[in-house]
């Protein structure tokens, strides 16, 4: 899909497992090339808020972080997920970013930190796309952690599961973080990874495989 001057691709089971973080699996490298044939910056994701700034195609690949930004031509930025929310961002100035936003990342401010890093590279108007992630109806959540998230992002993150249990609404948390950062959400894939057989889900099926969300400027 188009996102300003950039393109975004959200893979699923059909594209195969893209979760290798060693960078050594040739089958994963081939799958990456089939999505977009240029060097990928992929990350060793740690559920935090660190953002890497990429200056060359494939630069910073393998860094421990949960987001990446760049203004360098020829780059492709990616995160891999099984239930957390992948967020792709782009600006008319050619600055792009991607973030891996699970509940810990939302508490740590990964979305806001990614936007700030893009603005430091010259981005002004920023738009975002949210990829497939677990939805509230499938995401029973402990009340203490839910209280911490609500204290930071507001009560809109509170929800209930399809069985009436307290739940976290990750897409609502991402939307709130984007709004408070002055970013417009222009598209949401709006698919629950736990409900859909087209995606991997750790929470629902303990899948060890991962789908990717990739953003690049053609």
C-alpha positions, -999 to +999 in steps of 0.1 A: +000+000+000+011+036-005+020+058+024+029+093+011+061+088-010+067+054+005+053+019+000+044-005+028+041-043+027+026-064+055+034-101+049+016-131+064+017-169+063+016-169+025+050-152+023+066-175+048+085-170+081+105-138+081+115-139+118+151-150+115+172-124+134+206-140+128+207-128+092+223-161+082+192-181+069+194-180+031+157-190+028+147-160+049+170-138+027+152-151-003+118-143+012+129-108+020+140-103-016+106-114-029+089-087-008+113-059-018+146-066-035+170-043-016+189-046+017+167-048+047+173-031+081+159-057+105+162-055+142+167-077+173+135-065+189+135-062+227+101-046+235+116-012+243+117+023+228+152+025+213+153+039+177+182+034+153+190+059+126+199+042+093+222+061+069+230+034+043+209+006+027+209-023+052+227-002+078+222-011+115+208-045+106+207-067+136+208-039+162+189-044+194+161-019+191+124-017+183+123+010+157+143+024+128+141+057+108+160+069+077+162+096+051+187+076+030+177+065-005+175+028-012+167+017+023+141-008+035+131-007+071+114-037+087+099-051+119+086-086+125+056-094+146+033-122+158+008-102+179+024-068+186+015-038+163+038-029+135+036+008+126+050+022+094+055+059+090+064+083+062+067+120+054+066+140+021+102+149+029+112+113+022+118+104+058+104+069+067+102+049+099+089+017+114+082+006+149+074-026+168+047-016+194+037-042+219+024-033+253+058-028+268+069-006+239+037+015+242+045+021+279+081+030+270+070+054+243+083+036+212+058+053+188+066+088+202+103+082+201+101+070+164+082+102+154+107+124+173+136+107+155+119+112+121+114+149+129+151+152+138+158+140+102+136+167+087+101+152+087+072+176+091+039+161+081+040+124+091+014+097+082+012+062+096-002+027+088-008+001+114-004-035+103-020-068+116-019-073+154-039-089+181-072-072+189-089-067+223-114-095+219-085-120+220-061-102+244-070-108+281-047-086+301-037-082+338-054-053+355-022-039+370-004-037+337-036-024+321-038+004+347-002+014+339-010+016+302-042+036+308-023+060+331+000+068+302-023+066+272-058+070+285-088+048+293-094+041+256-068+013+258-092-006+282-115-031+266-130-066+272-124-099+255-151-118+237-155-137+270-159-106+291-124-104+306-103-073+310-084-067+278-059-044+262-067-027+229-033-023+213-046-005+182-063+021+204-030+026+222-011+031+190-038+055+177-035+075+210+003+076+208+002+087+171-023+115+179-003+129+208+027+129+184+008+149+157+007+119+133-023+111+111-032+074+109-042+069+072-047+031+072-052+002+096-051-033+082-076-040+110-070-078+112-066-097+145-036-120+143-052-143+169-084-146+150-070-149+114-055-180+100-036-158+075-012-146+102+012-159+128+001-155+165+021-163+196-008-156+219-034-178+201-012-206+187+023-202+202+037-197+166+074-191+166+072-178+130+069-141+123+054-118+096+071-086+085+060-050+079+084-033+056+085+004+044+106+019+017+107+047-009+107+034-045 
